[in-house]
Amino acid sequence: MPRPFKCRKVFFQPNFKYFKPAGIPLSMLDEVNLTLDEIEAVRLADLEGLYQEESAEKMGISRQTFGNILDSAHKKIADALINGKAIKIEGGVIEIMERNFICYDCKHEWGVPYGVPRPSECPKCGSVNIHRKEEDRGPKRMRRRCRRGGPPWEG
């Protein structure tokens, strides 16, 4: 009996479910199903440029599992591109991670999923004096960009 899947942490959800070749109706295309954990693996490794070990740690899985997920995603994407298939994005054994905010005026705390825009005001009192919770702040983007070699003002 196989071991049950470990829940994978996902920090990104696309705003669309399909990606397809232009000019061909979706009903005429074969589909490739890309899970949300596969999209997250591609984002971390290929877009963010993180090493597999660091990416696996962010997703809460082993490096070997991360490598397997990334390999599966690359094969599916290649199949879709080469053979003109639609990519359907859904599913996976995942946990959508949230950014946690606090209102400095009324002390109300709430979470917002990654991929959703930053709130402009507190949902309880309407104050604009809101900030990410201190323990939720993580490494700065500028430091991450500089570490990869690009100037901090780009992107």
C-alpha positions as CSV (number, residue, x, y, z in Angstrom):
1,M,0.0,0.0,0.0
2,P,1.5,3.4,-1.0
3,R,2.2,6.0,1.6
4,P,-0.3,8.9,1.7
5,F,0.6,12.2,0.0
6,K,2.1,14.8,2.3
7,C,0.2,18.1,2.0
8,R,2.3,20.6,-0.1
9,K,2.4,24.3,0.8
10,V,1.4,26.5,-2.1
11,F,2.0,30.3,-2.0
12,F,0.5,31.1,-5.4
13,Q,-2.8,30.5,-7.2
14,P,-3.2,31.6,-10.8
15,N,-6.2,33.7,-11.7
16,F,-7.1,31.3,-14.6
17,K,-7.8,27.6,-15.0
18,Y,-6.8,27.1,-18.6
19,F,-3.8,28.0,-20.8
20,K,-4.3,27.1,-24.5
21,P,-3.1,27.7,-28.0
22,A,-4.6,30.8,-29.6
23,G,-7.3,30.5,-32.3
24,I,-8.4,27.0,-31.5
25,P,-11.6,26.4,-29.4
26,L,-11.0,24.7,-26.1
27,S,-13.6,22.0,-27.0
28,M,-11.3,20.9,-29.9
29,L,-8.2,20.5,-27.8
30,D,-6.8,17.7,-25.8
31,E,-6.0,18.7,-22.2
32,V,-3.0,18.2,-19.9
33,N,-3.8,18.5,-16.2
34,L,-1.2,20.5,-14.2
35,T,-1.8,20.4,-10.4
36,L,-1.3,23.5,-8.2
37,D,1.7,21.9,-6.5
38,E,3.3,21.4,-9.9
39,I,2.7,25.1,-10.8
40,E,4.2,26.1,-7.5
41,A,7.3,23.9,-8.2
42,V,7.8,25.5,-11.6
43,R,7.3,29.0,-10.1
44,L,9.9,28.4,-7.3
45,A,12.5,26.6,-9.5
46,D,12.2,28.3,-12.9
47,L,10.7,31.7,-12.1
48,E,12.2,32.5,-8.7
49,G,15.5,30.7,-9.5
50,L,15.6,28.8,-6.2
51,Y,17.6,25.6,-5.7
52,Q,15.5,22.5,-5.3
53,E,16.5,22.1,-1.6
54,E,15.3,25.6,-0.7
55,S,12.1,25.2,-2.8
56,A,11.3,21.8,-1.2
57,E,11.7,23.4,2.3
58,K,9.2,26.2,1.3
59,M,6.7,23.6,0.1
60,G,7.2,21.4,3.2
61,I,8.4,18.3,1.2
62,S,11.6,16.4,0.6
63,R,14.1,17.5,-2.1
64,Q,13.5,14.2,-3.9
65,T,9.7,14.7,-3.9
66,F,10.2,18.3,-5.1
67,G,12.4,17.0,-8.0
68,N,9.7,14.5,-9.0
69,I,7.0,17.1,-9.0
70,L,9.1,19.5,-11.0
71,D,10.0,16.7,-13.5
72,S,6.3,15.8,-13.9
73,A,5.4,19.5,-14.5
74,H,8.1,20.0,-17.1
75,K,6.9,16.9,-19.0
76,K,3.3,18.0,-19.0
77,I,4.2,21.5,-20.1
78,A,6.5,20.2,-22.9
79,D,3.6,17.8,-24.0
80,A,1.2,20.8,-24.2
81,L,3.6,23.0,-26.1
82,I,4.9,20.4,-28.6
83,N,1.5,18.8,-29.2
84,G,-0.7,21.8,-29.1
85,K,-2.7,20.8,-26.0
86,A,-4.6,23.0,-23.5
87,I,-3.2,23.1,-19.9
88,K,-5.8,22.8,-17.2
89,I,-4.7,24.0,-13.8
90,E,-6.4,22.4,-10.8
91,G,-6.1,19.9,-8.0
92,G,-3.3,18.5,-6.0
93,V,-2.8,17.7,-2.3
94,I,-2.1,21.2,-1.2
95,E,-2.4,23.8,1.6
96,I,-2.9,27.4,0.4
97,M,-0.7,29.6,2.5
98,E,-1.8,33.0,3.8
99,R,-0.3,36.3,4.6
100,N,-1.3,37.5,8.0
101,F,-2.1,41.1,8.7
102,I,-2.8,43.1,11.9
103,C,-4.5,46.5,12.3
104,Y,-2.4,48.7,14.6
105,D,-5.5,50.7,15.6
106,C,-8.1,48.0,16.6
107,K,-5.6,45.0,16.9
108,H,-7.8,42.9,14.5
109,E,-5.8,40.0,12.9
110,W,-6.8,38.3,9.6
111,G,-5.3,36.2,6.8
112,V,-5.3,36.8,3.0
113,P,-4.3,34.0,0.6
114,Y,-1.1,34.6,-1.5
115,G,-2.1,35.9,-4.9
116,V,-4.8,38.1,-3.6
117,P,-4.0,41.8,-3.5
118,R,-2.8,43.4,-0.3
119,P,-5.8,44.7,1.7
120,S,-6.1,48.5,1.7
121,E,-7.9,48.8,5.0
122,C,-8.9,46.8,8.1
123,P,-12.1,44.8,7.5
124,K,-13.2,45.5,11.1
125,C,-12.6,49.2,11.6
126,G,-11.7,50.5,8.2
127,S,-8.3,51.9,9.3
128,V,-5.5,52.1,6.8
129,N,-2.9,51.5,9.6
130,I,-2.4,47.8,8.7
131,H,0.8,45.8,8.4
132,R,2.0,42.3,8.0
133,K,2.4,40.5,11.3
134,E,6.0,40.5,12.5
135,E,6.4,36.7,12.6
136,D,4.9,36.5,9.0
137,R,7.4,38.8,7.3
138,G,10.1,36.4,6.0
139,P,13.1,37.5,3.9
140,K,12.9,40.7,1.9
141,R,12.5,40.4,-1.8
142,M,15.3,42.9,-2.4
143,R,17.8,40.7,-0.6
144,R,16.6,37.7,-2.6
145,R,17.1,39.5,-5.9
146,C,20.5,40.8,-5.0
147,R,21.6,37.4,-4.0
148,R,20.8,36.1,-7.5
149,G,23.1,38.8,-9.0
150,G,20.6,41.3,-10.4
151,P,20.5,44.9,-9.3
152,P,18.0,45.5,-6.4
153,W,16.0,48.2,-8.5
154,E,15.0,45.8,-11.3
155,G,11.8,43.8,-11.5
